[in-house]
């Protein structure tokens, strides 16, 4: 499969997908739209609850089985919420190397990335047992135990991207 990244109006990712799907012809090369979300622990009015937020705010990924056809590309560009293709609108290129690796890592958890299961070792270092943080331990730049979040820094499209991912603290057996 081939994956393309589009940058869209932040907060309007689902509206963008719905709008494009409505007008996309059956024979389009686009197989699927990927809008990844994460579950975060959020405290509102003294009550802790889980909230669904975009994993990559402002980005929608396209999965195709071949190169993106010109008709689909044109239709996507004309969408009300569309900003640009990555790398650029003139050179629409599929994701590759580390960008593709990051996307596939998060896609393994489905469209909704839940909290990771972690514990802290005797040296107070975080140990990820399972979940989206597994394999990204080296990218963790900050831990907030009270909010149960880990702030990670990854490079996406040659730009640093900082995001919070939730974790649930478990006791080491």
Secondary structure, DSSP 8 states (H G I E B T S, - for coil): -EEEEEEE-TT-HHHHHHHHHHH--TT-SEEEEE--EEEEEEEETTEEEEEEEESSTTEEEEEESSS--HHHHHHHHTSTTEEEESB-SSSB----HHHHHHHHHHHTT-SEE--EEEEE-TTS-EEEEESTTTT-GGGEEEEETTTTEEEEEEEETTEEEEEEEEEEE----
